[in-house]
Amino acid sequence: MHLTAPDAARLLTNTLAPKQLELLHEVVPTATLVAFLVNPKAPFAESDTRDLQSAASARRQQILVLNASNDSDVDNAFAALVRQRAGALLVQSEPFFNSRADHIAALAARHAVPAMYQWRNFPVAGGLMSYGPVLADAYRQVGIYAGKILKVSIAPCLASVSIA
């Protein structure tokens, strides 16, 4: 399995959805139906959905799962969110959505849906709020881990090299 920096950063943050739901509930306590925008092609889609549904049931909330893996799907998901009258939105931490922060934040604002995001770039783009690590810090942490792995795997090779 090839692990990219965004994948590794995702591994560091995959347990935040229940806390995000809690914070979203504090801002919108009347929202009993919360939409979850999820990319079904993402490797963590099923586990993220399952974790969020578990956290929601403990709060007596329901999760409306909205699948989107392209721009048209995102627009259709927001149409479904409005039709189903979801009181809030939680967006999965996923590279496809992260690359469309401006569009997703604008849709949430246009439809007056309070939304929670993983990364700061969404509120910068006009979204309501985010809860998660600073992306640059997550990448730095991934670099530290990679450095430790390389140090362990390369050190024995360097010990056998002699400089003449």
C-alpha positions as CSV (number, residue, x, y, z in Angstrom):
1,M,0.0,0.0,0.0
2,H,1.3,3.4,-1.0
3,L,0.8,6.0,1.8
4,T,0.8,9.6,0.6
5,A,1.2,12.6,3.0
6,P,-2.6,13.4,2.8
7,D,-3.4,9.7,3.7
8,A,-1.0,9.8,6.6
9,A,-2.4,13.1,7.8
10,R,-5.9,11.5,7.6
11,L,-4.7,8.7,9.7
12,L,-3.8,11.2,12.4
13,T,-7.3,12.8,12.4
14,N,-9.7,9.9,11.7
15,T,-11.3,9.9,15.2
16,L,-12.5,13.5,15.3
17,A,-16.0,13.1,13.8
18,P,-17.7,12.3,17.1
19,K,-16.2,15.5,18.7
20,Q,-17.1,17.5,15.7
21,L,-20.7,16.3,16.0
22,E,-20.7,17.3,19.7
23,L,-19.5,20.8,18.8
24,L,-22.0,21.1,16.0
25,H,-24.7,20.1,18.5
26,E,-23.6,22.9,20.9
27,V,-24.0,25.4,18.0
28,V,-27.3,23.9,16.6
29,P,-28.9,22.0,19.5
30,T,-32.2,21.7,17.6
31,A,-30.7,19.8,14.7
32,T,-32.0,16.2,15.1
33,L,-31.1,15.3,11.5
34,V,-27.5,16.0,10.6
35,A,-26.2,15.4,7.1
36,F,-22.9,13.8,6.5
37,L,-21.2,14.5,3.2
38,V,-19.0,11.5,2.5
39,N,-17.0,10.3,-0.5
40,P,-18.0,6.6,-1.0
41,K,-14.7,6.1,-2.9
42,A,-12.6,7.1,0.1
43,P,-10.9,4.3,2.0
44,F,-12.4,5.5,5.3
45,A,-15.9,6.1,4.1
46,E,-17.6,3.1,5.8
47,S,-15.7,3.5,9.1
48,D,-16.3,7.2,9.2
49,T,-20.0,6.7,8.6
50,R,-20.3,4.0,11.2
51,D,-18.4,6.0,13.8
52,L,-20.6,9.1,13.2
53,Q,-23.8,7.1,13.3
54,S,-22.8,5.6,16.6
55,A,-22.0,9.0,18.1
56,A,-25.3,10.4,16.7
57,S,-27.4,7.6,18.2
58,A,-25.9,8.3,21.6
59,R,-27.2,11.9,21.2
60,R,-30.5,10.8,19.8
61,Q,-29.7,12.4,16.4
62,Q,-30.0,10.8,13.0
63,I,-27.4,11.0,10.2
64,L,-28.4,11.6,6.7
65,V,-25.5,10.1,4.6
66,L,-24.9,12.1,1.4
67,N,-22.5,10.4,-1.0
68,A,-20.5,12.5,-3.4
69,S,-17.4,11.7,-5.4
70,N,-17.6,14.4,-8.1
71,D,-18.8,18.0,-8.4
72,S,-22.3,17.1,-9.7
73,D,-22.7,14.7,-6.7
74,V,-21.8,17.5,-4.3
75,D,-24.5,19.8,-5.8
76,N,-27.1,16.9,-5.7
77,A,-26.1,16.2,-2.1
78,F,-26.9,19.7,-1.1
79,A,-30.3,19.5,-2.9
80,A,-31.0,16.3,-1.0
81,L,-29.9,18.0,2.3
82,V,-32.4,20.8,1.7
83,R,-35.2,18.4,0.6
84,Q,-34.7,16.2,3.7
85,R,-34.5,19.4,6.0
86,A,-31.2,18.5,7.7
87,G,-30.5,20.9,10.4
88,A,-26.7,20.8,10.1
89,L,-23.9,19.4,8.0
90,L,-20.7,17.6,8.8
91,V,-18.2,17.2,5.9
92,Q,-15.9,14.1,5.9
93,S,-12.2,14.9,6.0
94,E,-11.2,13.8,2.6
95,P,-8.9,15.1,-0.2
96,F,-11.7,15.5,-2.7
97,F,-13.8,17.7,-0.4
98,N,-10.7,19.6,0.9
99,S,-9.9,20.6,-2.7
100,R,-13.4,22.0,-3.1
101,A,-13.6,24.0,0.1
102,D,-14.7,27.2,-1.6
103,H,-17.6,25.5,-3.4
104,I,-18.8,23.5,-0.5
105,A,-18.6,26.4,2.0
106,A,-20.5,28.6,-0.6
107,L,-23.3,25.9,-1.0
108,A,-23.6,25.7,2.8
109,A,-23.9,29.4,3.1
110,R,-26.4,29.7,0.2
111,H,-28.6,27.1,1.8
112,A,-28.1,28.5,5.3
113,V,-26.9,25.2,6.7
114,P,-24.6,25.3,9.7
115,A,-21.6,23.2,8.8
116,M,-18.6,21.6,10.5
117,Y,-15.4,20.9,8.7
118,Q,-12.1,19.2,9.5
119,W,-9.7,21.8,8.2
120,R,-9.3,25.6,8.6
121,N,-9.4,26.2,4.8
122,F,-13.2,25.8,5.0
123,P,-13.9,28.6,7.4
124,V,-11.4,30.7,5.6
125,A,-13.5,30.1,2.5
126,G,-16.6,31.2,4.4
127,G,-17.7,28.0,6.2
128,L,-19.0,28.2,9.7
129,M,-16.4,26.3,11.7
130,S,-13.8,23.6,11.8
131,Y,-12.3,21.3,14.4
132,G,-9.1,19.5,13.8
133,P,-5.4,19.9,13.6
134,V,-3.6,22.5,11.6
135,L,-2.8,20.8,8.3
136,A,0.8,22.1,8.3
137,D,1.3,20.6,11.7
138,A,-0.1,17.3,10.6
139,Y,2.2,17.2,7.6
140,R,5.2,18.1,9.9
141,Q,4.3,15.2,12.2
142,V,4.1,12.9,9.2
143,G,7.6,14.1,8.2
144,I,8.9,13.4,11.7
145,Y,7.5,9.8,11.5
146,A,8.9,9.3,8.0
147,G,12.3,10.6,9.2
148,K,12.3,8.1,12.2
149,I,11.5,5.2,9.8
150,L,14.2,6.2,7.4
151,K,16.7,6.7,10.2
152,V,16.1,3.2,11.5
153,S,16.1,1.5,8.0
154,I,19.1,3.5,6.6
155,A,21.4,3.6,9.6
156,P,22.6,0.0,9.3
157,C,23.4,0.6,5.6
158,L,25.4,3.7,6.4
159,A,27.4,1.9,9.1
160,S,28.8,-0.4,6.5
161,V,29.9,2.3,4.1
162,S,33.5,3.3,4.4
163,I,34.9,6.5,3.0
164,A,38.3,6.1,1.5
